[in-house]
Amino acid sequence: MKYSTTDEPELSDLSAKAKNSRLSTFLGKVALSVIAAPLGGYLLGLLLERLWPGEISWSLTLLLLGLIVGLIYLWLWMKRDRWADRPSLGE
């Protein structure tokens, strides 16, 4: 059975969709790591400052901790993705 050109996607269309999917996944990971983790730390720090006020700025401390954890997570994810693209030694 032959497919018409409208039924069967072009190879270039599939590769473009795959590239866009990887890009959107990457941008989502960057947004989570660089924005959401520090913001969550900051909000938790504000709560801790209300519960236990003191000399330590919990919001600043947890914001920086969230940024560090987010960047480490992003680095590990990128490192894992790079190693997954390489062929194994047995091939």
LORODO-789845 format. One line per 2 residues: number of its first residue (from 1); their letters; for each residue z, y, x of N, C-alpha, C. Coordinates in steps of 0.1 Angstrom, whole numbers, plus 5000, padded with zeros to 4 digits. Last residue first. Example, Ala and Ser with C-alpha at 12.3 -4.5 7.8 and 13.67 -1.06 7.14 Angstrom:
! LORODO-789845
2) sa) 5071,4978,5128,5071,4989,5137,5079,5000,5129  5078,4943,5132,5078,4955,5123,5078,4967,5132;
! end
This chain:
! LORODO-789845
91) eg) 5206,4979,5296,5193,4981,5290,5182,4983,5300  5231,4978,5308,5224,4966,5305,5210,4967,5299;
89) ls) 5241,5004,5309,5236,4998,5321,5228,4985,5319  5229,5024,5281,5239,5016,5288,5233,5010,5300;
87) pr) 5217,5058,5280,5215,5044,5278,5226,5036,5286  5234,5086,5265,5229,5080,5277,5227,5065,5274;
85) da) 5246,5097,5243,5232,5098,5244,5226,5090,5255  5273,5094,5247,5267,5086,5237,5252,5086,5237;
83) wr) 5279,5115,5264,5279,5101,5269,5273,5091,5259  5278,5137,5247,5269,5136,5259,5268,5122,5264;
81) dr) 5299,5131,5229,5285,5132,5224,5275,5131,5236  5321,5134,5246,5318,5121,5240,5304,5121,5235;
79) km) 5319,5161,5253,5318,5151,5263,5315,5138,5258  5323,5173,5228,5310,5175,5235,5309,5165,5246;
77) wl) 5349,5164,5223,5339,5161,5214,5325,5162,5220  5363,5177,5244,5363,5162,5243,5352,5157,5234;
75) wl) 5359,5204,5237,5354,5199,5250,5353,5183,5249  5372,5205,5212,5358,5208,5213,5352,5202,5226;
73) yi) 5398,5200,5220,5392,5191,5210,5377,5193,5211  5402,5222,5236,5403,5209,5242,5396,5199,5233;
71) lg) 5401,5242,5217,5391,5242,5228,5391,5228,5235  5423,5236,5201,5409,5236,5195,5399,5235,5206;
69) vi) 5444,5239,5219,5442,5226,5213,5428,5225,5207  5441,5267,5224,5440,5257,5235,5437,5243,5229;
67) lg) 5445,5277,5198,5433,5280,5205,5431,5270,5216  5471,5269,5193,5460,5264,5184,5447,5266,5191;
65) ll) 5485,5283,5213,5485,5269,5213,5474,5263,5205  5480,5309,5203,5475,5305,5216,5474,5290,5218;
63) ll) 5494,5307,5179,5480,5311,5179,5473,5307,5192  5520,5302,5188,5512,5291,5181,5497,5294,5179;
61) tl) 5526,5327,5200,5527,5314,5207,5518,5303,5201  5523,5345,5179,5514,5346,5191,5514,5333,5199;
59) sw) 5543,5335,5161,5529,5336,5157,5519,5337,5169  5567,5336,5175,5561,5323,5172,5546,5324,5168;
57) si) 5579,5353,5199,5569,5356,5189,5562,5343,5186  5614,5352,5205,5601,5346,5207,5591,5349,5196;
55) eg) 5637,5363,5196,5630,5370,5207,5616,5365,5209  5637,5358,5161,5643,5358,5174,5635,5366,5183;
53) pw) 5640,5341,5129,5637,5353,5137,5644,5353,5151  5632,5316,5114,5641,5317,5125,5636,5329,5134;
51) lr) 5616,5321,5091,5627,5312,5090,5637,5314,5101  5597,5340,5099,5606,5343,5088,5618,5334,5087;
49) el) 5586,5326,5120,5593,5339,5123,5601,5343,5111  5574,5304,5107,5586,5302,5116,5593,5315,5119;
47) ll) 5554,5318,5094,5564,5311,5086,5576,5309,5095  5539,5326,5116,5545,5336,5107,5556,5330,5098;
45) gl) 5531,5301,5126,5540,5310,5134,5546,5321,5125  5514,5293,5107,5526,5285,5109,5536,5294,5117;
43) ly) 5494,5312,5112,5501,5312,5099,5514,5304,5099  5486,5305,5138,5492,5319,5135,5500,5319,5122;
41) gg) 5476,5279,5134,5488,5282,5143,5495,5295,5140  5454,5285,5118,5465,5277,5113,5478,5279,5121;
39) lp) 5440,5300,5137,5444,5307,5124,5456,5299,5118  5434,5281,5157,5443,5293,5160,5448,5300,5147;
37) aa) 5418,5263,5140,5431,5259,5147,5440,5271,5151  5397,5279,5130,5406,5273,5121,5419,5269,5128;
35) iv) 5382,5289,5153,5387,5298,5143,5399,5291,5135  5376,5270,5172,5378,5283,5177,5385,5292,5166;
33) sl) 5372,5245,5157,5380,5246,5169,5385,5260,5173  5356,5252,5135,5369,5245,5133,5378,5247,5145;
31) av) 5334,5262,5149,5341,5271,5139,5355,5265,5137  5326,5240,5163,5330,5252,5170,5338,5261,5161;
29) kg) 5319,5223,5142,5330,5219,5152,5335,5231,5159  5298,5237,5131,5310,5234,5123,5321,5230,5132;
27) lf) 5279,5237,5152,5285,5250,5147,5297,5248,5139  5274,5209,5153,5280,5216,5164,5286,5229,5160;
25) ts) 5263,5205,5127,5275,5198,5131,5282,5205,5143  5240,5221,5130,5250,5225,5120,5263,5218,5123;
23) lr) 5227,5207,5150,5231,5221,5152,5242,5225,5143  5222,5183,5138,5231,5183,5150,5236,5197,5153;
21) sn) 5205,5192,5118,5217,5185,5114,5227,5185,5126  5184,5202,5133,5191,5211,5125,5205,5205,5121;
19) ka) 5175,5178,5144,5180,5188,5153,5188,5198,5145  5167,5164,5120,5177,5159,5129,5183,5169,5138;
17) ka) 5147,5181,5111,5158,5179,5103,5170,5174,5111  5129,5177,5132,5134,5191,5130,5147,5190,5121;
15) sl) 5123,5150,5129,5130,5155,5141,5135,5169,5140  5110,5151,5104,5122,5144,5106,5130,5148,5118;
13) ds) 5088,5167,5110,5097,5171,5100,5111,5164,5102  5074,5151,5128,5080,5163,5133,5090,5169,5123;
11) le) 5067,5130,5112,5076,5127,5122,5082,5140,5127  5064,5137,5077,5059,5138,5090,5070,5135,5100;
9) pe) 5071,5115,5050,5074,5126,5058,5068,5126,5072  5051,5104,5024,5056,5100,5037,5059,5113,5045;
7) dt) 5041,5117,5001,5052,5107,5000,5059,5104,5013  5021,5134,5009,5032,5140,5003,5044,5130,5002;
5) ts) 5001,5117,5018,5008,5126,5028,5020,5132,5022  5005,5085,5003,4999,5098,5004,5007,5106,5014;
3) yk) 5004,5052,5016,5012,5064,5011,5004,5076,5012  4991,5021,5006,4990,5034,5014,4998,5045,5007;
1) m) 5000,4988,5008,5000,5000,5000,5000,5012,5009;
! end
